[in-house]
Amino acid sequence: MLTHVVRLALVGVLLLAPIWARDHAARLPWLYLVLLAFAVAYFAVPLTRAFALWRGVVDVPAARKVHDVATPLLGGAAVYAAFAVTVLTSFDFSLQLKGVAVGATLVVGIGVLDDLTDLPASLKLLGHIGAAAAAIAFGVVLNIAPNWVPGFVWLNVGLTILWFVTVTNAVQFLDGMDGLAAGLGVIAGIFISIAALQTGQRYLMYLSAALVGACLGFLPYNFRPGRAQIFLGDGGATFIGFTLAGLAVMGEWAEGNALIALLTPALILGVPLFDIGFVGIARVVTGKVHSVPEWLAYTGRDHIHHRFEALGLTKKQSVLLIFFLASTLGLSALILKDATPREAVLILIQAACVLAIVAVLEGVGRWRPRA
């Protein structure tokens, strides 16, 4: 009964969409955009679930998986649709938004194909590089290397591709427990939105709201009592990662301070970046992988959520602890903007200490014998 009431209320939200259509982004309330994206995703997920079951697109339990029942994939298609509908009906497209939208669409397409056919890791990597190149073609480029450095343009292009590929895959690697990747998308989206508000970037603040709502609309079907009804799939997890990477590049996070401008999105996305770095180094040191394609294709129970579970936490406790860590680093990013140089150093030391503690715990989880 309650579910039907909620859905009826959301119908009202959807019916309001034409009233706001094509209005300037600065006039749209943050909450409305969250609700609109939430409503679209909430209605779309059952449709994608039914389609996945009909086509047999399911994630079958395996030794490295944490679920024990075959579960439909393609939930990410609903998240993508919710974000797309919200943006198309509520925003005037900037050149950079077009770039992120084109790249994200390519990433979703690659991910859905992977869910359907199990693409080779090298082909997925090429696709992600192509999606990053598409965004770059529309002006979504990091400005890290100063213009007095020889070849600074190509250096910035290379760093931008590295950023997109890293964040996209970092979020996808964390899609290993119910609610984790989508929940991190919500948390990162909220902190990017607040940071955008701090810096007077309302357009970016509202774009982040659309991503937050789309992820929230998926979570009731995935992060719930009992087993998940549907998974994001590679298409959904990589879409969230690519979109977050794009929003981070689109933002101007600190005028005249390149270090803080770089560290703000890095802290907001600190948990995925830490995990991909920690796991990547560990796999190379232990000789498990010898190349980037091998690294992307390798599937093991060595990510942060696996290690927390090995420490004795339940799956939901592991996910909630990771949410807490992500929120802690996000708060550090918000404080960093107005900090004095001394305060900024202390904030970074604090963040480093948090990650160091996590690294120690992960080491304990790695070597602790399984029951």
C-alpha positions, 0 to 999 in steps of 0.5 A: 500500500505504501509503495503505491502511495509513494508512486502516486506522489511521484507521478505528481512530480513527473507531471510538473516537469513540463512546467519547468521544461527548458527553464534556465538552470539557475531558476530550478530548485535543487530539491525539485531536480533530485525528486524528478530524477528520483521519480524517473529512476524509481519508475524505470528500475522495475522496467529494466529489471523485467527486461533483464529477466526476460533476456536472461541478463543476470549476475550469476553467483561465483566464488568472488561474488558476495551474492548467492542468488542470480540477480538481474543486471541493467539497473544502471540503464534506469539511472542513466535514463533518470539523469538524461530525462532530468537534464534534457527537460531542465537544462540548457546544454553548455558545451562541456555538458554536451561533452560529458553527456556524449562520453557518458552515453558511450560508457553506458553503451559499453557497460551494457554490452559488457553485461550482455556479452562479457567484453574483453578488458582491453576493449572496454579500456579503449572504449573508456579512453574514447569516451574521455576523448569525446568529452575532451573534444567539447572542452572538458579538460583539466588545467593542471600543467601551466602554460610555460611547460613544453607541450602543456596542452597535450600533457593536460589532455593526457592527465584528463584521459587518465582522470576519466579512466581512473575514476570511471573504473574506480567506482565500477570496482566498488560495485561489489556490495549492495548499494555501495557504488550508487551510495557513493554516487549520492555522497560524492554528488552531494559534496560536489553540489555543495562545493559548487554552491560555495564557489558560485557554480549553480549550474554545476550544483544543479547537475549534481542534483540530477545525479544524486536523485537518479542514484537515490531512485535506484537504491530502494531496489538494491540497498534494502532489507533482504537481497537486492532485486537488481544490480547496477551492472557495469553500465550503471557503475561506469556511468556514475564514475564517468559522470562524477569525473566529468562534473569534477573537471567542469568545476572551478574549485579554487580561484588562483590556487591550483593545489586546492582546485586539484585536491577538492574533487580528489578528496570528494572521490577519495574512497574510490581513488584510494581503493583503486590505488591501494589494490592496484599497487598490491596486485602489481607488488604480489605479481597478480597482474603485469599490465593495465588490461590484466589489471582491469580484467583481474577479479578478486576479493581484495577491494576495500569492502571485501577486506572490511568483510574479512575483518568480521563486518557484515556486508551492510556494516562494511558499506555503511563504514565506507559511506562514513569514510567518504563523507569524512573526506567530503567534509574535509574537501568543503573545509579546505576551500576557505582554509589558511595554508596552515589549516589546509596542511592540517586538513590534508594530514587528517585525511592522510591519517584516515586513509592510513588507518584504512590501509592498516585495517585492509592489511589486517583484513587481507591476512586474517584467516577466513572462518 
